[in-house]
Amino acid sequence: MDIPSVESAAVPGAHSVRRLGRYVFPVVAVALCVVFLFKSILLGLGTLQNPGAGLWPFVIAIVTIVLAVVQAILPDIPHAGAEAPADAERSGAGQKPRAEALLLGGMVLAYALLLPYVGYLLLTVALIICAAIFVAQARWWRAVITALVSTGLVYLVFSSFLGIPLPGWPPFLLS
């Protein structure tokens, strides 16, 4: 007589509940964003040169809808070398995302507090490098390239194309 293993003694229907749960966030996100789209249109979109109050909520709602649809239609892809759920529980791997979220939250809080004193360019490069290395475990050279390019592009778009000044350099360097 075979004794069932822990893996085979899973809760009946747990896989279907997990599959259903995968669609809950995208459906709720799309529903909320449709409401935001209509509300942002009522606020007025304006133009990129003279944006109305509803332009950025409109853009964010569109991006969120696209990401929610992508999440809903992409299949669950197991990561190479990923631990089995039972092994992950025993090794404490479930604690890692919480620690990474706390670390990233602390970095963003420090970013918000230091931005007026350090300036956008230096602080954003530092934030992206730290987040890429410590949270995403990226290689240092990829983190540096990503930080420099993305910070430069965002600064260029806001300062040149949209005419929105960002505090580029620390105030003590400009005096």
N, C-alpha and C positions, 0 to 999 in steps of 0.2 A: 504494500500500500504506500502510495506516494504521499509525503507530507508537503503541503503547499508552502512555498517560500513566501517571504515577506513581500516581494515584488508582485507575486501573483495574487496576494490577498488584498489587493487594492479595493478601495470603496467602489461598489458597482455604480457605473454611470459617471464616475469622476472625470473621465476623459471628455464626455459630452458636456459636462458642466464647464470644464476648462475651455472647451471649444466655443461654447456659448459666451463665456466671459470675455473671450477675445474680441467679440463683436459689440459688446456693451459700450465700451468707451468710444469707438468710432461712431456708433449710432447717436449717442448722446452728444458727442462733440459736433457732429454735422447738424443735428437739430438746433443746438444752441447757436452755432455759427450762422445758420440761415436766419435766425432772429436778429443776430448782430448785423448781418448784411442789410436787411431791411431798415433797421434802426440807423445804420451808418449812412445809407442813402438819404434818409429823411434829414440827417444832419447836414448833408451837402458834402460832396466829394471835392469840389474845387479842381485845381490842376496841380501838377508837380511844382510849378513855380509859385503858386499861391494856393496851398492845400487848404481844403475845408476841414471842419472838425471831424467829419466822418471818413476821411481818406485812410488814415492809418488803421482804424478799426476794420474798415473794409478789406484792406490788404491782409491784415492779420487773420481775419475770418477766412479769406480765400486760401491762404497758406495752411491754416489748420484743417480746412475741409480736405485739401489735397493730401496732407499727411495722414488724416484719419482714413481716407479711402485707401491709401497705400497700405496702411497697417491692416485694414480689413481684408484686402485681396491677396497680400503676400502670404505664402504658406509659412508655417513654423519651420524654420531651418535650424536644425541642431548644430551647435558649434562643434568643430573638430576638437576632440579631446575633452569635451564637456563631461562633467561627472554625472553619474546617474543620480536621480533625486534622492534615493536612500543614502548614497555616499555623501551627497552634499549636505544632508541634514546632520550626519554624524561628524563631518569635518568642520562644521560651522560656516560653510560657504555662504549660507543665507545672510550672514552678518555683513559681508563685504559690500553689497550695494548700499546698505544703510550708512556705513562708514564713509563710502565715497560721496553719498548725497550730503552728509554732514560736512565733509571736507569742502565740497564744492559750494555749499551754502555759506560756509565761513569765508571762503575766498571772495564770493560775490558781495557779502556784507562788508568785508574789508575794502573791496574795490569801491563800493558806494561811499564809504566814509573817507577814503583817501583821494578820491577823484579831484576835488577842488584844490588839493595841496600838491599832488604829484603830476596832474595833467593826464589827458586822455591817451596820448601816444605811448608814453613809457608804461603807464599802469595797465593799459589794455594788452600790450605785448607781454608783460609779466603775467597777467591773469591767464591768457591763452596758453602760454608756455607751461605754467604750473598746472592748469587743468588738463592739458594734453599729456603731460608726463605723469602726474600723480593720480589722476582719475582714469584717464583712458590708456595709460601705460604705453604712450607713443614713444618712438625713438626721439632723442633730443633734437636731432637735425630736422626731422619732420615737424616737430613742435615749433622750432624757431622759424622755419620757412612759412608754416601756416600762420603763425602769429604776425609776422612781418607783412605778409601779403594781405591777410584779411583786415588787419588794422589799417593799413595804408588805403585799401579799397573803401572801407567804411568812412574813413576820414575824407577821402577824395569826394565820395558821393555826397556826404553831408555838407562839406564846406564849399565845394565847387558847384555841384549841380543843384542842390537844394537851397544853398545859401544859408544854412544853419551852422553857426559857429560852434565848434567844439573846443573845450579848453585844451589845446594841443600840448603845450609845454608847461612845466611847473612855473608858477608865478615868480619864484625867486630867480629863475634863469632869464626871465624877460625884463626884469628891472635893471 
